[in-house]
Amino acid sequence: MTYAKVELFDEKLQEAALFFKALSHPARLAILNYLANSKVCISGDISNELPLSRTTVNQHLKELKELGLIRGTIDGAKTNYCLNKSRIDEMQFVIDQFLKGLSLPEGFSCKS
């Protein structure tokens, strides 16, 4: 059996990988976009906005919530969903730092 062995990598890479994983599915990207474009907390069924079943949307919401990118608070029979701005800002910083580390000098060419 193969294990991911993420503990072999430094904390920065582990954190970046978690954010990239959260962004690796178009449904989660659509949820984040929808919440950002709404500019308010959404109370109701987000699955009405996506071409997926309620169960599938709820699974994606759970992943985003577990990583802290969104907040979901229960209000009666409904859940209010909002982006967690501080965590979104943190994700942007971590991803920006990772991508800056990949930058290559002007005119770089790999000749084999």
Secondary structure, DSSP 8 states (H G I E B T S, - for coil): -----GGGS-HHHHHHHHHHHHTSSHHHHHHHHHHHHH-S-EES-GGGGSSS-HHHHHHHHHHHHHTTSEEEEEETTEEEEEE-HHHHHHHHHHHHHHHHHT---TT-----
